[in-house]
Amino acid sequence: MPVGPVARSNLRVMTAAAMHDLGAALARLLRPGDVVVLSGDLGAGKTTLAQGIGVGLGVRGRVTSPTFVIARVHPSRVGGPPLVHVDAYRLGSLAEVDDLDLDASLAESVTVVEWGEGLVEDLAPDRLEVHLVRPHGSAGGPDAAATGEDEPRTVRVTGYGRRWAHVRLPGTR
């Protein structure tokens, strides 16, 4: 079984709307059991991307950052998998992640974890990692993506495991 990256894509995303659209494009590739790990600085666009995934999956409810509730489940409106949206920002250990019992619904859900880098990679043997980088020192500030302020982002999408070996990621030919 492949251990390292099996699929990669690097994109330049120019606006918050384009980040949302990228999330919707990724949603078309996702299926039950998939784990998506979002990483990047504050204001990089992780929640905007997760909102696009939610729209693309056709889930119920507004996808917002679950920073204080840690995890939120959005059932499907269209017969697809539910979205389990997690914000691991306030979690400090693997034990705290384990306490969320994410693996209980993993097989039938799409699980998207903001700030999950270094914490959730062992949830499933296959995962999609999305790393977002916003320019430092820009006029946007840490909440630019959340407020709709546009500034370019660099997005690196990496698939790990057999599941992603033959999937054409957005931004690849």
Buried (B, 14 or more C-beta within 10 A) or exposed (E): EBEEEBBBBEBEBEBBEBBBBBBBBBBEBBEBBBBBBBBBEBBBBBBBBBBBBBBBBBBEEEBBBBEEEBBBBBEBEEEBBBBBBBBBBEBEEEEEBBEBEBBEBBEEBBBBBBBBBEBBBEBBBBBBBBBBBBEEEEEBEEEBBBEEBBBEBBBBBBBBBEBBEEEEBBBEE
